[in-house]
Amino acid sequence: MQQASELRSQILELSSQYFDAAMTKEPFVAGKTYIPVSTKVLDASDLRHLMEASLDLWLTAGRFAREFEKRLPTFFSRSTGALLVNSGSSANLVAISALGAQMLPSLKLKPLQAGDEVITAAAGFPTTVNPIIQNGWTPVFIDVDPHTLNPTLEAVQEARSPRTRAVVLAHTLGNTYRADLIAEWCRKEGLYLIEDCCDAFGATIGDQPVGSFGDLATLSFYPAHHITMGEGGAVLPSNGRWKRVAESIRDWGRDCWCEPGVDNTCGKRFEWQLGTLPCGYDHKYTYSNIGYNLKATDMQAALGLSQLDKVHGFISARRKNFQKLADGIQSSDVLRRSFAPAAPTAGTNPSWFGLPLTCLPGVNRDKVVQALEKARIGTRLVFAGNLTKQPAYQSAQFRISGDLKWTDQLMASTFWIGVHPALDDARITYMLSQLETIAKA
């Protein structure tokens, strides 16, 4: 064992040396070096954590996953442990499916039924909405504010009908909607609220973090996001009841809550009688919900732990880069007449995922995007634009509240560029100069 311990220490030390030797960055060359809209930011400690978990050969969730699930909620003012899953999309599937779980009545919570309505935004990412449809509920699509690109409390309120049971909204590109006001209204109306925080790690409303207002919140740790595990995500339950339900759905729908590799946590594994099963049927194979296997691995969790140590720096860099780009646009007459940067929602401090820019009248968004890409500057549209016009939803059952005027404008005129921590002043200067060149053309 002493030899193994010594070898382990050597491997970990060598992994740090390897990172420093192999992962050197090429100097930026304007017009040649590609500037992506998003990218992972890794260092030697990330590789060391990943190697340490790999050397354990505990290939599913283990000690690193438990530590990550313990630490993560502190960033969101949650006291209930988080649930690590394999992607942000899976986090949404777990959180939204929890609203209709068979287990809810036993926890004195009322599940959603077939045909119930869930209010959501038409301008967004598909997997914020897909679980609503997959569970047999009806999405009710609302418009967004043209300045913040977020839905408003008033739009949510106007969409309410006798069938409405829940609200599921994402914080658009790190710019938070007023989840505090919507959560307060939902409580008065007896509705559930789920916050999709996949793009908004670290955003705040007043002095309270996003992810702390809803019954459940979700996060993504894909390489594009604020921290990365490669693939990964998390569900943040507001209390133990929601954690119990979400954990069951994540873990095959089982009633048992034992950690992987652990038996008989409840102390009566062969004494339960649930459903119409015979008394004493093995609790490890008793299923109280329609569930999945959406767990992540310990290697992913180890990388996530290392990234958590740096997340405050990442968030600060994103905010600074957003401001430098936004200030650069406002200081140029040409750019100011061509592009309108998204505005932070009043009373909030965004944690920007990107800089959304709306092309003003006379500026062709498609030509701008093509020119930027030709100049080696990455661009993206605001996800699916108007989801109701996507081919996947043409046969889906949904309702539209009011009109989707601003969503359609966003679909036609808005794009976004990066603000990630890998940007430096040279890249930002080049991005602004190319925007100005394109605007003048």
matplotlib code that plots the C-alpha trace (Angstrom):
import matplotlib.pyplot as plt

x = [0.0, 2.9, 4.2, 0.7, 0.4, 3.8, 3.0, -0.3, 1.5, 3.9, 1.2, -0.7, 2.4, 3.2, -0.3, 0.2, 3.6, 2.0, -0.7, 1.8, 3.9, 1.2, -1.6, 0.3, -1.8, -0.9, -0.6, -3.6, -3.4, -6.1, -8.1, -6.5, -7.1, -10.8, -12.7, -15.4, -18.6, -17.9, -15.1, -13.9, -11.2, -9.0, -5.8, -3.5, -5.6, -8.5, -6.5, -5.1, -8.7, -9.7, -6.7, -7.3, -10.9, -9.7, -7.2, -9.9, -11.6, -14.9, -16.6, -20.0, -20.9, -18.8, -16.9, -16.3, -20.0, -21.1, -18.7, -19.9, -23.6, -22.7, -20.8, -22.9, -26.0, -24.0, -23.6, -27.4, -28.4, -29.8, -29.5, -30.8, -28.2, -28.0, -28.5, -25.8, -27.0, -25.4, -26.5, -28.5, -31.1, -31.4, -31.6, -34.6, -36.1, -35.8, -37.0, -40.0, -41.0, -40.9, -44.0, -46.0, -44.3, -46.5, -44.7, -46.0, -49.3, -47.4, -45.4, -48.5, -47.8, -50.3, -49.0, -49.7, -52.2, -52.5, -53.6, -52.5, -50.8, -47.2, -46.3, -42.9, -41.1, -41.3, -37.8, -35.5, -33.8, -35.8, -34.9, -36.4, -39.8, -39.5, -40.2, -43.4, -44.6, -43.1, -45.1, -48.3, -48.8, -49.5, -46.8, -48.3, -45.8, -45.3, -43.4, -40.3, -39.3, -37.4, -34.7, -33.8, -34.9, -36.7, -40.4, -42.0, -44.3, -47.1, -46.7, -46.8, -49.9, -51.7, -51.1, -52.8, -55.8, -57.8, -55.6, -52.3, -50.3, -46.7, -44.2, -40.9, -38.5, -34.9, -32.7, -31.8, -28.1, -27.3, -29.6, -32.1, -35.8, -37.5, -37.7, -38.4, -41.6, -42.7, -42.0, -44.1, -47.0, -46.7, -47.0, -50.1, -51.6, -50.6, -48.3, -45.0, -41.9, -38.8, -35.8, -33.6, -30.3, -28.2, -26.8, -26.9, -24.7, -23.9, -26.6, -28.4, -31.6, -30.9, -28.5, -30.1, -28.8, -30.9, -31.8, -33.0, -36.5, -38.2, -39.3, -36.6, -33.7, -31.4, -27.8, -25.7, -21.9, -21.4, -18.1, -19.9, -21.2, -19.8, -18.1, -17.7, -17.6, -17.5, -21.0, -23.0, -25.8, -27.5, -30.9, -31.3, -34.4, -35.8, -36.5, -36.2, -39.5, -38.5, -35.1, -36.7, -38.8, -36.1, -33.6, -36.0, -36.6, -32.9, -32.2, -34.5, -37.7, -36.8, -38.2, -34.8, -32.4, -29.2, -26.0, -24.4, -22.7, -24.6, -27.4, -30.1, -29.7, -33.3, -32.6, -35.6, -34.8, -36.9, -39.8, -41.5, -44.9, -45.6, -48.1, -49.5, -46.1, -45.8, -44.7, -40.9, -40.1, -36.5, -36.7, -33.7, -36.0, -39.2, -40.2, -42.5, -42.0, -41.5, -37.7, -34.5, -30.8, -29.4, -26.4, -23.0, -19.6, -17.1, -14.6, -17.0, -17.7, -14.0, -13.6, -16.6, -15.1, -12.0, -14.0, -16.1, -12.9, -12.6, -16.2, -16.2, -13.3, -15.1, -18.2, -16.3, -14.5, -17.7, -19.2, -16.1, -15.9, -19.6, -19.2, -16.1, -17.9, -21.1, -19.1, -17.2, -20.5, -21.9, -18.8, -18.9, -21.5, -21.5, -22.0, -24.5, -26.7, -26.3, -26.6, -28.6, -27.0, -29.4, -30.1, -29.8, -33.2, -33.8, -32.8, -30.6, -26.9, -26.6, -23.9, -23.6, -23.3, -22.9, -23.5, -26.9, -27.0, -30.1, -29.6, -31.3, -33.4, -31.3, -28.8, -29.2, -28.5, -27.7, -25.1, -23.5, -23.3, -21.7, -19.2, -18.2, -17.7, -15.6, -13.5, -13.0, -15.4, -17.9, -21.6, -24.8, -28.5, -30.7, -31.1, -34.3, -35.7, -39.5, -39.9, -43.5, -42.0, -39.4, -40.2, -40.2, -43.2, -45.5, -47.6, -47.2, -50.1, -49.5, -51.1, -49.8, -50.7, -51.2, -48.8, -45.1, -44.1, -40.8, -39.9, -40.3, -38.1, -35.5, -35.6, -35.1, -32.7, -30.7, -27.5, -24.8, -21.1, -18.8, -17.9, -16.2, -13.1, -10.7, -11.2, -8.5, -8.2, -6.7, -9.6, -12.2, -10.5, -10.6, -14.2, -15.3, -13.2, -14.7, -18.2, -17.5, -16.1, -19.1, -21.5, -19.9, -20.0]
y = [0.0, 2.4, 1.8, 2.5, 5.7, 6.9, 6.0, 7.9, 11.0, 10.8, 10.4, 13.4, 15.6, 14.5, 15.3, 18.9, 19.0, 17.5, 20.1, 23.0, 21.4, 20.3, 22.8, 25.9, 28.6, 30.0, 33.8, 35.6, 36.6, 38.9, 37.5, 34.0, 32.9, 31.9, 33.6, 31.2, 32.3, 30.0, 27.8, 25.9, 27.4, 24.7, 24.6, 22.0, 21.6, 20.5, 17.7, 16.7, 16.3, 14.3, 12.0, 11.5, 10.4, 8.2, 6.5, 5.5, 3.5, 4.2, 4.6, 5.8, 8.6, 8.3, 10.5, 13.4, 13.4, 13.5, 16.4, 18.3, 17.8, 19.1, 22.2, 23.3, 24.5, 27.0, 29.1, 29.3, 29.9, 26.4, 24.1, 21.0, 19.0, 19.2, 16.3, 15.7, 14.6, 14.0, 17.2, 20.4, 18.9, 15.9, 18.3, 19.9, 16.5, 15.5, 18.8, 19.1, 15.5, 15.8, 18.0, 15.0, 12.3, 9.4, 9.9, 13.5, 12.7, 10.7, 13.9, 16.0, 17.7, 17.7, 16.3, 17.8, 15.8, 15.2, 18.4, 20.7, 23.9, 25.1, 28.7, 29.1, 31.3, 30.9, 32.3, 29.7, 26.3, 23.2, 21.1, 23.8, 23.0, 19.4, 17.7, 19.6, 18.0, 14.6, 14.5, 15.1, 18.7, 21.8, 24.5, 28.0, 30.2, 33.9, 36.7, 38.4, 42.0, 43.3, 44.9, 42.2, 39.2, 37.8, 37.2, 39.6, 39.1, 40.7, 38.3, 35.3, 36.7, 37.2, 33.6, 32.2, 30.0, 27.6, 24.8, 26.5, 24.5, 25.6, 28.1, 27.0, 29.8, 30.1, 33.1, 34.2, 34.2, 34.9, 37.9, 37.1, 37.6, 38.8, 35.3, 36.9, 38.6, 35.6, 33.2, 35.4, 35.4, 31.6, 31.0, 33.1, 31.3, 27.8, 27.2, 25.5, 27.4, 25.9, 28.2, 27.1, 28.6, 26.7, 30.0, 32.1, 30.6, 33.5, 36.0, 37.7, 39.6, 42.1, 40.2, 36.8, 34.3, 32.9, 29.3, 30.2, 31.3, 28.3, 24.9, 23.5, 25.0, 23.5, 24.0, 22.9, 22.1, 21.6, 23.2, 26.3, 27.2, 29.0, 25.9, 22.6, 18.9, 18.2, 16.8, 17.4, 19.2, 19.6, 19.9, 22.2, 21.2, 23.8, 21.3, 17.6, 16.6, 17.9, 16.3, 12.9, 13.1, 14.4, 11.8, 9.0, 10.2, 10.5, 7.0, 4.8, 5.9, 3.7, 4.2, 3.3, 6.2, 4.3, 5.7, 3.5, 0.6, 0.9, -1.3, -1.0, 2.7, 2.7, -0.3, -2.2, -3.2, -6.4, -5.0, -2.5, -3.0, -0.5, -0.6, -4.2, -5.8, -8.6, -7.4, -7.5, -7.2, -5.9, -2.1, -1.7, -2.9, -1.1, 1.8, 4.6, 6.9, 6.7, 7.4, 7.1, 6.6, 10.1, 10.0, 11.4, 9.9, 10.6, 11.8, 14.5, 15.5, 15.8, 18.2, 20.1, 20.5, 22.0, 24.4, 25.5, 26.8, 29.2, 30.1, 33.5, 34.5, 33.2, 35.1, 38.3, 38.0, 37.4, 40.6, 42.6, 41.3, 42.1, 45.6, 46.2, 45.1, 47.0, 50.2, 49.9, 49.7, 52.7, 54.8, 54.4, 56.4, 53.7, 50.8, 52.6, 53.2, 49.6, 47.4, 47.4, 45.3, 43.5, 45.5, 44.0, 43.4, 46.2, 45.2, 42.4, 41.6, 39.3, 36.6, 36.9, 33.8, 36.0, 39.5, 39.6, 42.2, 43.2, 44.6, 48.0, 48.9, 48.9, 46.3, 42.8, 40.3, 37.4, 39.4, 40.6, 37.0, 35.7, 38.6, 38.0, 34.3, 35.1, 37.3, 34.3, 35.6, 33.1, 33.9, 32.2, 33.0, 33.1, 29.4, 28.2, 31.7, 31.2, 27.6, 27.4, 27.8, 25.0, 21.8, 19.7, 21.5, 21.6, 18.7, 19.5, 20.7, 24.2, 27.5, 31.0, 33.8, 37.1, 37.5, 36.7, 40.0, 40.5, 36.8, 37.0, 40.2, 38.4, 35.5, 37.8, 40.4, 39.2, 37.3, 37.0, 36.9, 35.6, 37.1, 34.1, 34.3, 33.3, 36.7, 39.3, 43.0, 42.1, 39.9, 42.3, 45.2, 43.0, 42.0, 45.7, 46.8, 44.1, 44.9, 48.5, 47.5, 45.4, 48.1, 50.6, 48.2]
z = [0.0, 0.7, -2.8, -4.3, -2.3, -3.5, -7.1, -6.8, -5.5, -8.4, -11.0, -9.6, -9.5, -13.1, -14.2, -13.1, -14.9, -18.0, -18.1, -17.8, -20.6, -23.0, -22.7, -23.6, -25.3, -28.7, -28.9, -30.3, -34.0, -35.1, -37.9, -37.6, -34.1, -33.7, -30.8, -29.7, -28.2, -25.2, -24.1, -21.0, -18.9, -17.3, -15.3, -13.8, -10.7, -12.9, -14.5, -11.1, -9.7, -12.7, -12.4, -8.7, -9.3, -12.1, -9.9, -7.5, -10.3, -8.6, -12.0, -10.9, -8.4, -5.2, -2.8, -5.2, -6.2, -2.5, -1.8, -4.9, -3.9, -0.5, -1.6, -4.5, -2.6, -0.6, -3.8, -4.0, -0.4, -0.3, 2.8, 1.0, -0.8, -4.6, -7.0, -9.6, -13.0, -16.4, -18.1, -17.7, -20.0, -17.6, -14.7, -16.4, -17.1, -13.5, -12.0, -14.3, -14.1, -10.3, -10.6, -11.6, -9.6, -8.3, -4.9, -4.4, -2.6, 0.1, 0.7, 0.8, -2.6, -5.4, -8.7, -12.1, -14.2, -18.0, -19.7, -17.0, -18.2, -17.5, -18.3, -20.1, -22.6, -26.4, -26.7, -25.2, -25.3, -26.2, -23.2, -20.9, -22.6, -23.8, -20.4, -20.1, -23.3, -22.5, -19.3, -21.1, -19.9, -22.1, -22.5, -22.5, -24.3, -23.4, -24.9, -23.6, -22.9, -25.9, -23.7, -21.2, -23.4, -20.3, -19.6, -17.1, -14.2, -16.1, -19.0, -16.6, -14.8, -18.1, -19.2, -16.1, -16.7, -14.5, -15.8, -14.9, -12.3, -12.8, -14.2, -15.8, -16.9, -17.8, -17.0, -20.5, -21.2, -17.6, -17.4, -14.6, -14.7, -11.5, -10.0, -6.6, -7.8, -9.9, -6.9, -4.6, -7.1, -7.6, -3.8, -3.7, -6.6, -5.5, -8.4, -8.6, -10.0, -11.6, -12.3, -15.2, -14.1, -16.7, -18.1, -14.9, -12.2, -9.9, -11.0, -8.2, -7.5, -4.8, -2.6, -3.2, -5.8, -8.6, -8.0, -4.5, -5.4, -7.1, -5.7, -7.8, -9.9, -12.5, -13.7, -16.6, -16.5, -20.2, -21.4, -22.5, -19.1, -16.1, -14.7, -16.5, -15.9, -19.7, -19.4, -16.2, -14.5, -11.1, -9.6, -6.6, -4.5, -2.1, 0.6, 1.6, 0.0, -3.4, -3.0, -2.2, -5.4, -7.7, -6.4, -7.1, -10.7, -11.2, -9.8, -11.9, -10.0, -7.1, -3.6, -2.0, -1.3, -0.7, -2.2, -4.9, -3.4, -0.1, 1.2, 3.9, 4.7, 6.0, 8.3, 7.0, 3.5, 3.6, 5.7, 3.4, 1.8, -1.0, -3.9, -4.3, -3.9, -1.3, 2.1, 2.4, -1.3, -1.6, -1.1, -3.5, -6.3, -5.4, -7.7, -6.7, -9.7, -13.5, -13.5, -15.4, -14.7, -15.0, -12.6, -13.4, -12.7, -9.9, -12.5, -13.6, -10.0, -9.3, -12.1, -10.9, -7.5, -8.9, -11.0, -8.0, -6.4, -9.4, -10.1, -8.4, -10.7, -13.7, -12.9, -12.3, -15.6, -17.5, -16.0, -16.8, -20.4, -20.9, -19.7, -21.8, -24.9, -24.0, -23.2, -26.5, -28.4, -26.5, -27.1, -30.9, -32.9, -35.6, -33.2, -31.1, -34.2, -35.3, -32.2, -29.0, -26.2, -23.9, -20.7, -17.2, -15.6, -13.0, -9.5, -10.6, -11.2, -14.2, -14.5, -18.3, -20.5, -23.6, -24.9, -26.8, -29.5, -31.4, -34.8, -35.2, -38.3, -41.5, -40.1, -41.5, -38.7, -41.1, -42.9, -39.6, -38.3, -41.5, -41.6, -38.0, -38.5, -41.6, -39.3, -37.0, -34.3, -33.1, -32.9, -31.9, -32.2, -29.0, -29.1, -30.8, -31.4, -31.4, -30.3, -31.7, -35.2, -34.8, -36.8, -33.7, -32.2, -35.2, -33.9, -30.3, -28.2, -26.8, -26.1, -26.9, -24.4, -26.2, -29.1, -29.5, -31.1, -29.4, -29.6, -33.4, -33.4, -31.4, -33.8, -36.7, -35.4, -32.3, -31.9, -29.2, -28.9, -26.1, -22.8, -21.3, -19.1, -21.9, -23.5, -23.1, -24.1, -27.4, -28.4, -27.1, -29.0, -32.2, -31.7, -31.4, -34.4, -36.5, -35.4, -36.4, -39.8, -40.5, -39.4, -41.8, -44.8]

ax = plt.figure().add_subplot(projection="3d")
ax.plot(x, y, z, "-o")
ax.set_aspect("equal")
plt.show()
